């Protein structure tokens, strides 16, 4: 039995340090039931610049409105639904019955926590990094009621920008999305070195480790199975997120 990769290079232990399987981030989202100016209840429209997202609906009924290169769409969400979308897709969750409860899966664990999301604020705010940061941030230390008020104001500002975006997209889908995507890219550009380090330490390790393991298996070697193990992590408690009350599980033990 011949090993293509020396045992000393086996990275099995690295997998336990590289986060959840597949390099995903997991969170639970209890979607806001706060009403909005258009009569619908739900969260803040936004997009992700580098990561894909999936919804696994645990309970309740609602919808997700999306604006992408395919145009505007509304997708029903009910228990058992799994829906996912790629970077650049603007999405807005609507909580129809007040009980919409979602398990979210994000690719590139670590990037969501590092700011891989841009709210659809009006263009004049998106064009000014300082103004965007001021409107996007929630108070660091505040009473629950004050945090809720701040999250609602942020949500409503994003809805204002989303309404403008959708109106323009009716006649100029490509131009409206290009302008939004360019503004989003400018807002996150200075974060990219840090994001590259996050991906290299997590998702990238998982891919490279799998490829090495396939070399072992092709040579009838156990490879990293000899360094098997388990890790456990705990949730960080519930907080106000963009779309609802958010519970996040760290990828670190």
Secondary structure, DSSP 8 states (H G I E B T S, - for coil): ---SS-GGG--HHHHHHS-SGGG-EEEEEEE---B-TTS-BB---EE-SS--EEEEEEES-EEEEEEETTEEEEEEE-TT-EEEE-TT-EEEEEESSS--EEEEEESSTTTGGGT--EE---HHHHT-HHHHHHHH---SS--HHHHHHHHHHHHHHHHHHHHHHHHHHTT-HHHHHHHHHHHHHHHHGGGHHHHHHHHHHTHHHHHHHHHHHHHHHHTT--GGGGG-------EEEEEE-SSEEEEEE-S--
